[in-house]
Amino acid sequence: MSQPQTLSSEEIQRILPHRFPFLLVDRILSLELGKRIVGLKNVTINEPFFQGHFPGRPIMPGVLIVEAMAQVGGILALMSTPENLGNPSVLLMGVDKVRFRKPVVPGDQLLVEVETLRSGKRFWKMQAKALVNEAVVCEGEVIAAVGEEEQ
């Protein structure tokens, strides 16, 4: 059976443990198991963080852009290691070389592209970038652990 190339919001929720308001990926647009994934986050004025970040000039917090990149990377890692699917343990272990280029504001569509640098059964290192209108707004490396920690 071949793996899906796209995932809906409902399918994403069967893979990731995150839920609103902390689920920061709305759709997977493409997926190449073990290699690459592209996700989408529609940024709306209704996001709870815009109320305080910043009144009069709403900007998506950079840490949440990084979290969106990590969630998309987590989907890639989980889908690529079927033995971990259904496991609620996806942990962000580190971020390296993260740079923010432009602000993300309500109405933007955040396109998240993640490519595998190193992968294993449990630990994944990935290169991630977030784009709005084809312009890079954030980029960096994400390190994730998937599956239950062995005791």
Backbone as ProteinMPNN parsed JSONL, in Angstrom:
{"seq_chain_A": "MSQPQTLSSEEIQRILPHRFPFLLVDRILSLELGKRIVGLKNVTINEPFFQGHFPGRPIMPGVLIVEAMAQVGGILALMSTPENLGNPSVLLMGVDKVRFRKPVVPGDQLLVEVETLRSGKRFWKMQAKALVNEAVVCEGEVIAAVGEEEQ", "coords_chain_A": {"N_chain_A": [[0.838, -1.188, 0.0], [0.63, 2.162, -0.919], [1.83, 5.26, 0.468], [-0.029, 8.212, 1.399], [0.151, 11.239, -0.522], [-0.751, 13.683, 0.227], [-2.231, 15.233, 3.118], [-5.121, 15.698, 5.074], [-6.572, 17.959, 7.512], [-7.895, 16.411, 9.427], [-6.601, 13.944, 9.096], [-4.011, 14.664, 9.843], [-4.423, 15.124, 12.563], [-4.757, 12.544, 13.427], [-2.209, 11.69, 13.442], [-0.426, 13.498, 14.775], [-0.101, 14.51, 18.236], [-0.901, 17.057, 18.963], [-3.321, 19.663, 19.498], [-5.871, 22.167, 18.769], [-5.398, 25.167, 20.58], [-2.838, 24.723, 19.654], [-2.079, 23.163, 17.504], [-0.368, 23.602, 14.671], [-0.36, 23.209, 11.941], [-2.191, 22.972, 9.031], [-2.597, 21.462, 6.731], [-1.067, 18.916, 4.773], [0.775, 19.217, 1.925], [2.524, 17.885, 0.232], [4.418, 14.849, 0.329], [7.249, 12.942, 0.73], [8.246, 10.067, 1.742], [10.602, 9.68, 4.347], [12.239, 11.602, 3.262], [11.254, 14.287, 2.387], [8.858, 16.913, 3.061], [5.985, 18.999, 2.712], [4.134, 21.433, 4.273], [1.18, 23.322, 5.256], [0.118, 26.272, 6.858], [-2.549, 28.21, 7.584], [-2.681, 31.483, 8.441], [-4.599, 33.263, 10.576], [-6.482, 36.132, 11.729], [-7.866, 35.352, 13.929], [-6.256, 33.785, 15.529], [-5.233, 32.895, 18.781], [-2.895, 34.047, 19.888], [-2.498, 36.517, 18.671], [-3.889, 38.451, 20.033], [-2.295, 39.475, 22.052], [0.162, 39.873, 20.834], [1.124, 41.624, 18.487], [-0.804, 44.138, 20.076], [-2.5, 46.153, 17.79], [-0.493, 45.801, 15.907], [-0.342, 42.997, 14.73], [1.734, 40.171, 14.877], [2.956, 37.001, 14.073], [4.349, 35.023, 16.584], [7.818, 34.241, 16.61], [8.691, 31.876, 17.815], [6.5, 30.238, 17.503], [6.414, 29.909, 14.768], [8.696, 28.362, 14.454], [7.794, 26.164, 15.919], [5.71, 25.314, 14.216], [7.274, 24.47, 12.045], [8.593, 22.365, 13.308], [6.43, 20.661, 13.896], [5.555, 19.918, 11.318], [7.871, 18.613, 10.504], [7.791, 16.56, 12.406], [5.591, 15.086, 11.511], [6.644, 14.1, 9.125], [8.713, 12.45, 10.168], [7.225, 10.614, 11.751], [5.454, 9.454, 9.854], [7.318, 8.239, 8.279], [8.379, 6.263, 9.818], [6.724, 3.714, 10.437], [6.337, 2.073, 12.694], [6.172, 3.839, 14.755], [3.85, 5.272, 14.386], [0.807, 6.488, 15.697], [1.796, 6.737, 18.193], [1.919, 8.871, 20.875], [4.168, 10.329, 21.442], [6.139, 12.735, 20.371], [8.848, 14.603, 20.294], [10.37, 17.767, 20.449], [13.705, 18.197, 20.261], [15.763, 19.935, 19.786], [16.889, 23.01, 18.237], [18.722, 24.478, 15.664], [20.767, 27.013, 14.176], [18.702, 28.825, 13.529], [17.029, 31.364, 11.837], [15.271, 34.385, 11.452], [13.541, 36.042, 8.934], [11.475, 37.683, 7.888], [8.431, 39.251, 9.066], [5.448, 37.403, 9.986], [2.084, 37.716, 9.319], [-1.481, 38.225, 10.031], [-3.573, 36.664, 7.611], [-1.594, 35.69, 6.019], [-0.29, 32.835, 4.274], [1.455, 30.299, 5.536], [3.95, 28.445, 4.306], [5.53, 25.475, 4.857], [8.516, 23.865, 4.468], [10.3, 20.897, 4.764], [13.239, 19.027, 4.959], [14.968, 15.951, 5.236], [17.949, 15.609, 7.039], [19.421, 13.816, 8.62], [18.384, 10.597, 9.639], [16.761, 8.219, 11.742], [15.527, 5.4, 13.583], [14.562, 6.592, 15.902], [15.643, 9.259, 16.299], [15.698, 12.324, 14.529], [17.13, 14.645, 12.306], [16.522, 17.634, 10.712], [16.322, 19.919, 7.968], [14.658, 22.924, 7.846], [12.354, 25.25, 6.446], [10.329, 28.162, 6.391], [7.966, 29.773, 4.415], [6.425, 32.68, 2.96], [4.473, 33.723, 0.382], [6.48, 32.817, -1.403], [8.773, 33.898, -0.306], [11.377, 33.466, 1.999], [10.702, 33.29, 5.398], [11.563, 32.235, 7.737], [14.138, 30.021, 8.778], [15.979, 27.025, 9.524], [17.536, 24.362, 11.481], [15.975, 21.431, 12.723], [15.667, 19.227, 15.407], [14.346, 16.155, 16.302], [12.75, 13.743, 18.43], [11.19, 10.664, 18.148], [8.628, 8.373, 19.15], [8.417, 6.139, 21.989], [10.556, 6.54, 24.788], [13.104, 4.276, 25.482], [13.326, 2.329, 28.384]], "CA_chain_A": [[0.0, 0.0, 0.0], [1.439, 3.373, -0.982], [1.491, 6.293, 1.442], [-0.662, 9.381, 0.782], [1.022, 12.369, -0.827], [-1.323, 14.837, 0.915], [-2.967, 14.883, 4.333], [-6.09, 16.689, 5.533], [-6.491, 18.319, 8.936], [-8.329, 15.246, 10.215], [-5.529, 12.943, 9.035], [-2.908, 15.195, 10.651], [-4.767, 14.921, 13.975], [-4.563, 11.132, 13.75], [-0.76, 11.455, 13.492], [0.176, 14.338, 15.825], [-0.897, 14.648, 19.462], [-1.258, 18.459, 19.166], [-4.692, 20.083, 19.225], [-6.095, 23.607, 18.837], [-4.826, 26.142, 19.651], [-1.415, 24.496, 19.438], [-1.815, 22.467, 16.249], [0.036, 24.707, 13.803], [-0.304, 22.787, 10.533], [-3.559, 22.732, 8.572], [-2.656, 20.518, 5.621], [0.195, 18.496, 4.158], [0.6, 19.349, 0.484], [3.289, 16.819, -0.421], [5.162, 14.009, 1.269], [8.125, 11.912, 0.193], [8.644, 9.379, 2.973], [12.012, 9.637, 4.681], [13.031, 12.625, 2.582], [10.793, 15.673, 2.287], [7.442, 17.163, 3.298], [5.563, 20.4, 2.611], [2.9, 21.665, 5.015], [0.571, 24.634, 5.141], [-0.575, 26.86, 8.008], [-3.26, 29.45, 7.279], [-2.559, 32.377, 9.596], [-5.78, 34.127, 10.609], [-6.553, 37.1, 12.831], [-8.495, 34.685, 15.069], [-5.278, 33.048, 16.329], [-5.266, 33.474, 20.123], [-1.681, 34.796, 20.234], [-2.513, 37.868, 18.116], [-4.483, 39.373, 20.997], [-1.245, 40.13, 22.829], [1.442, 39.892, 20.112], [1.127, 42.793, 19.347], [-2.011, 44.929, 19.821], [-2.295, 47.195, 16.788], [0.429, 45.313, 14.875], [-0.251, 41.56, 14.99], [2.832, 39.423, 14.256], [3.054, 35.631, 14.592], [5.595, 34.848, 17.341], [8.818, 33.409, 15.963], [8.741, 30.549, 18.428], [5.402, 29.451, 16.941], [6.838, 29.538, 13.413], [9.6, 27.223, 14.672], [6.938, 25.039, 16.316], [5.048, 24.826, 13.001], [8.281, 23.708, 11.299], [8.823, 21.124, 14.05], [5.266, 19.789, 13.731], [5.609, 19.354, 9.972], [8.951, 17.631, 10.559], [7.312, 15.428, 13.189], [4.741, 14.278, 10.633], [7.557, 13.383, 8.229], [9.381, 11.391, 10.928], [6.249, 9.587, 12.14], [4.973, 8.749, 8.668], [8.436, 7.48, 7.711], [8.678, 5.145, 10.729], [5.379, 3.214, 10.75], [6.264, 1.5, 14.04], [5.895, 4.924, 15.698], [2.542, 5.884, 14.147], [-0.122, 6.27, 16.796], [2.496, 6.987, 19.443], [1.753, 10.301, 21.145], [5.433, 10.95, 21.828], [6.966, 13.415, 19.378], [9.467, 15.639, 21.116], [11.351, 18.666, 19.879], [14.918, 18.049, 21.063], [16.663, 21.063, 19.594], [16.866, 23.805, 17.013], [20.028, 25.068, 15.382], [20.912, 27.909, 13.028], [17.408, 29.423, 13.18], [17.06, 32.774, 11.474], [13.991, 34.964, 11.054], [13.812, 36.976, 7.832], [10.366, 38.625, 7.703], [7.301, 38.948, 9.949], [4.271, 36.683, 9.492], [0.941, 38.489, 9.806], [-2.772, 37.638, 9.662], [-3.843, 36.606, 6.181], [-0.518, 34.976, 5.337], [-0.247, 31.379, 4.221], [2.804, 29.881, 5.89], [4.316, 27.192, 3.658], [6.656, 24.907, 5.608], [9.228, 22.818, 3.74], [11.25, 20.216, 5.648], [14.012, 17.959, 4.324], [15.734, 15.142, 6.178], [19.408, 15.635, 7.001], [19.777, 12.501, 9.177], [17.21, 9.963, 10.22], [16.901, 6.912, 12.349], [14.259, 4.924, 14.129], [14.104, 7.476, 16.966], [16.081, 10.661, 16.207], [15.692, 12.919, 13.195], [17.633, 16.007, 12.132], [15.904, 18.098, 9.479], [16.445, 21.309, 7.543], [13.304, 23.437, 7.672], [12.174, 26.668, 6.138], [8.954, 28.644, 6.287], [7.871, 30.791, 3.377], [5.173, 33.378, 2.67], [4.573, 34.252, -0.984], [7.76, 32.358, -1.928], [9.89, 34.533, 0.405], [11.713, 32.777, 3.241], [10.472, 34.091, 6.598], [12.295, 31.589, 8.822], [14.815, 28.794, 8.388], [16.859, 26.468, 10.539], [17.54, 22.916, 11.644], [15.108, 20.932, 13.783], [16.003, 17.873, 15.858], [13.167, 15.584, 16.947], [12.749, 12.349, 18.866], [9.859, 10.065, 17.989], [8.459, 7.094, 19.829], [8.627, 6.073, 23.435], [11.927, 6.354, 25.249], [13.33, 2.957, 26.058], [13.737, 2.412, 29.791]], "C_chain_A": [[0.882, 1.249, 0.0], [0.922, 4.404, 0.022], [0.856, 7.484, 0.736], [0.362, 10.486, 0.538], [0.513, 13.655, -0.186], [-2.066, 14.337, 2.15], [-3.903, 16.03, 4.693], [-5.851, 16.988, 7.008], [-6.864, 17.133, 9.817], [-7.249, 14.167, 10.238], [-4.32, 13.378, 9.862], [-3.177, 14.934, 12.127], [-4.706, 13.451, 14.385], [-3.077, 10.795, 13.905], [-0.121, 12.213, 14.653], [-0.712, 14.392, 17.066], [-1.404, 16.076, 19.688], [-2.709, 18.724, 18.789], [-4.776, 21.606, 19.322], [-6.033, 24.064, 20.294], [-3.357, 25.88, 19.317], [-1.091, 23.63, 18.23], [-1.573, 23.542, 15.2], [0.294, 24.275, 12.355], [-1.72, 22.381, 10.12], [-3.652, 21.629, 7.519], [-1.233, 20.151, 5.223], [-0.044, 18.477, 2.656], [1.372, 18.291, -0.294], [4.15, 16.118, 0.613], [5.955, 12.977, 0.487], [8.754, 11.239, 1.406], [10.159, 9.324, 3.134], [12.837, 10.774, 4.128], [12.535, 14.049, 2.752], [9.293, 15.761, 2.517], [7.191, 18.66, 3.149], [4.217, 20.526, 3.302], [2.437, 23.097, 4.88], [-0.101, 25.028, 6.447], [-1.215, 28.156, 7.533], [-3.254, 30.31, 8.534], [-3.728, 33.353, 9.559], [-5.737, 35.062, 11.811], [-7.161, 36.473, 14.084], [-7.52, 33.874, 15.917], [-5.198, 33.694, 17.712], [-4.038, 34.322, 20.472], [-1.688, 36.223, 19.702], [-3.096, 38.898, 19.082], [-3.408, 40.137, 21.775], [0.069, 40.287, 22.095], [1.238, 40.448, 18.712], [-0.134, 43.585, 19.048], [-1.705, 46.075, 18.843], [-1.341, 46.797, 15.679], [0.652, 43.811, 15.077], [0.854, 40.893, 14.167], [2.853, 38.035, 14.895], [4.375, 35.486, 15.331], [6.54, 33.871, 16.644], [8.87, 32.004, 16.518], [7.628, 29.656, 17.891], [5.662, 29.09, 15.483], [7.769, 28.329, 13.502], [8.791, 25.989, 15.069], [6.196, 24.464, 15.112], [6.023, 24.004, 12.163], [8.541, 22.367, 11.98], [7.651, 20.158, 13.888], [5.247, 19.151, 12.343], [6.72, 18.305, 9.904], [8.562, 16.39, 11.343], [6.417, 14.509, 12.37], [5.617, 13.462, 9.684], [8.207, 12.207, 8.96], [8.416, 10.26, 11.292], [5.76, 8.779, 10.941], [6.061, 7.851, 8.075], [8.863, 6.311, 8.585], [7.348, 4.584, 11.22], [5.256, 2.605, 12.145], [5.965, 2.56, 15.093], [4.541, 5.59, 15.479], [1.588, 5.532, 15.287], [0.507, 6.489, 18.157], [2.415, 8.484, 19.731], [3.054, 11.027, 21.46], [6.216, 11.437, 20.613], [7.548, 14.608, 20.104], [10.467, 16.457, 20.323], [12.571, 18.629, 20.789], [15.878, 19.22, 20.905], [16.396, 21.784, 18.292], [18.242, 24.443, 16.874], [19.919, 26.002, 14.188], [19.599, 28.535, 12.591], [17.597, 30.916, 12.934], [15.673, 33.196, 11.02], [14.277, 36.058, 10.039], [12.748, 38.061, 7.686], [9.258, 38.276, 8.676], [6.193, 38.193, 9.217], [3.06, 37.336, 10.144], [-0.37, 37.806, 9.408], [-3.027, 37.744, 8.166], [-2.763, 35.883, 5.395], [-0.802, 33.483, 5.295], [1.212, 30.996, 4.438], [3.047, 28.504, 5.268], [5.579, 26.684, 4.337], [7.239, 23.749, 4.824], [10.285, 22.225, 4.657], [11.913, 19.092, 4.866], [14.85, 17.251, 5.375], [17.225, 15.339, 5.954], [19.965, 14.292, 7.486], [18.539, 11.912, 9.799], [17.573, 8.611, 10.789], [15.546, 6.473, 12.855], [13.692, 5.936, 15.126], [14.452, 8.949, 16.761], [16.174, 11.114, 14.759], [16.276, 14.326, 13.257], [17.18, 16.464, 10.757], [16.206, 19.564, 9.226], [15.042, 21.806, 7.242], [13.339, 24.895, 7.248], [10.695, 26.958, 5.996], [8.949, 29.803, 5.305], [6.484, 31.417, 3.348], [5.36, 34.025, 1.31], [5.958, 34.009, -1.585], [8.978, 33.025, -1.285], [10.125, 33.793, 1.719], [11.506, 33.731, 4.414], [11.231, 33.53, 7.793], [12.955, 30.34, 8.263], [15.716, 28.323, 9.516], [16.783, 24.955, 10.553], [16.706, 22.538, 12.855], [15.544, 19.51, 14.119], [14.823, 17.357, 16.668], [13.442, 14.154, 17.374], [11.334, 11.838, 18.732], [9.814, 8.732, 18.701], [8.764, 7.188, 21.302], [10.099, 5.866, 23.757], [12.061, 4.972, 25.872], [13.885, 3.102, 27.462], [14.917, 1.533, 30.077]], "O_chain_A": [[1.781, 1.373, 0.831], [-0.257, 4.418, 0.374], [1.175, 7.743, -0.424], [1.317, 10.644, 1.299], [1.266, 14.621, -0.065], [-2.474, 13.178, 2.221], [-3.518, 17.197, 4.625], [-5.028, 16.347, 7.661], [-6.219, 16.882, 10.835], [-7.008, 13.547, 11.274], [-3.679, 12.55, 10.51], [-2.266, 14.564, 12.866], [-4.613, 13.148, 15.574], [-2.729, 9.74, 14.436], [0.641, 11.635, 15.428], [-1.937, 14.328, 16.959], [-2.269, 16.279, 20.54], [-3.256, 18.095, 17.883], [-3.888, 22.257, 19.874], [-6.58, 23.386, 21.163], [-2.699, 26.75, 18.745], [0.085, 23.388, 17.959], [-2.479, 24.309, 14.876], [1.072, 24.906, 11.639], [-2.359, 21.556, 10.772], [-4.668, 20.941, 7.426], [-0.315, 20.965, 5.322], [-0.955, 17.805, 2.172], [0.931, 17.851, -1.356], [4.554, 16.698, 1.621], [5.399, 12.23, -0.319], [9.678, 11.775, 2.019], [10.895, 8.977, 2.209], [14.009, 10.913, 4.475], [13.278, 14.923, 3.199], [8.547, 14.828, 2.218], [8.067, 19.481, 3.423], [3.269, 19.817, 2.965], [3.187, 23.974, 4.452], [-0.799, 24.226, 7.067], [-0.52, 29.088, 7.129], [-3.769, 29.899, 9.574], [-3.844, 34.166, 8.642], [-5.035, 34.803, 12.788], [-6.993, 37.002, 15.183], [-7.925, 33.322, 16.939], [-5.103, 34.918, 17.811], [-4.148, 35.237, 21.288], [-0.959, 37.069, 20.222], [-2.821, 40.091, 18.955], [-3.593, 41.306, 22.114], [1.025, 40.795, 22.68], [1.191, 39.638, 17.786], [-0.513, 43.704, 17.883], [-0.775, 46.855, 19.048], [-1.371, 47.397, 14.605], [1.715, 43.4, 15.541], [0.909, 41.025, 12.944], [2.778, 37.911, 16.117], [5.426, 35.793, 14.768], [6.124, 32.821, 16.155], [9.072, 31.044, 15.774], [7.795, 28.438, 17.829], [5.176, 28.063, 15.01], [7.647, 27.386, 12.72], [9.075, 24.887, 14.601], [6.066, 23.245, 14.998], [5.652, 22.959, 11.628], [8.692, 21.347, 11.308], [7.864, 18.953, 13.756], [4.952, 17.963, 12.214], [6.536, 17.238, 9.318], [8.959, 15.282, 10.984], [6.477, 13.289, 12.518], [5.366, 12.278, 9.463], [8.249, 11.095, 8.433], [8.756, 9.085, 11.156], [5.664, 7.554, 11.014], [5.765, 6.832, 7.45], [9.628, 5.455, 8.142], [6.891, 4.942, 12.305], [4.17, 2.622, 12.723], [5.551, 2.228, 16.204], [4.119, 6.398, 16.306], [1.579, 4.401, 15.774], [-0.184, 6.432, 19.174], [2.815, 9.287, 18.887], [3.036, 12.23, 21.721], [6.869, 10.656, 19.921], [6.82, 15.524, 20.486], [11.308, 15.909, 19.611], [12.481, 18.992, 21.962], [16.707, 19.473, 21.779], [15.771, 21.253, 17.374], [18.839, 24.889, 17.854], [19.085, 25.808, 13.303], [19.395, 28.756, 11.397], [18.235, 31.622, 13.714], [14.989, 32.468, 10.302], [15.148, 36.901, 10.252], [13.066, 39.215, 7.399], [9.143, 37.119, 9.081], [6.021, 38.323, 8.005], [3.009, 37.493, 11.364], [-0.378, 36.918, 8.555], [-2.742, 38.763, 7.537], [-2.977, 35.503, 4.243], [-1.471, 32.94, 6.174], [2.084, 31.324, 3.634], [2.421, 27.519, 5.66], [6.587, 27.389, 4.385], [6.55, 22.767, 4.545], [11.074, 22.954, 5.258], [11.243, 18.304, 4.198], [15.377, 17.881, 6.292], [17.71, 15.249, 4.827], [20.851, 13.709, 6.862], [17.737, 12.618, 10.41], [18.537, 7.963, 10.383], [14.533, 7.114, 12.577], [12.477, 6.124, 15.191], [13.615, 9.81, 17.031], [16.658, 10.391, 13.889], [15.951, 15.102, 14.156], [17.413, 15.784, 9.757], [16.33, 20.353, 10.163], [14.314, 21.182, 6.469], [14.223, 25.66, 7.633], [9.915, 26.119, 5.544], [9.803, 30.689, 5.351], [5.491, 30.765, 3.67], [6.302, 34.791, 1.108], [6.535, 34.902, -2.204], [10.108, 32.743, -1.683], [9.182, 33.525, 2.463], [12.054, 34.833, 4.435], [11.513, 34.251, 8.75], [12.404, 29.678, 7.384], [16.157, 29.111, 10.352], [16.071, 24.341, 9.759], [16.721, 23.223, 13.877], [15.763, 18.692, 13.226], [14.353, 18.016, 17.595], [14.25, 13.448, 16.77], [10.385, 12.498, 19.154], [10.828, 8.047, 18.839], [9.296, 8.185, 21.791], [10.797, 5.109, 23.081], [11.233, 4.556, 26.683], [14.795, 3.894, 27.704], [15.39, 1.484, 31.212]]}, "name": "protein", "num_of_chains": 1, "seq": "MSQPQTLSSEEIQRILPHRFPFLLVDRILSLELGKRIVGLKNVTINEPFFQGHFPGRPIMPGVLIVEAMAQVGGILALMSTPENLGNPSVLLMGVDKVRFRKPVVPGDQLLVEVETLRSGKRFWKMQAKALVNEAVVCEGEVIAAVGEEEQ"}
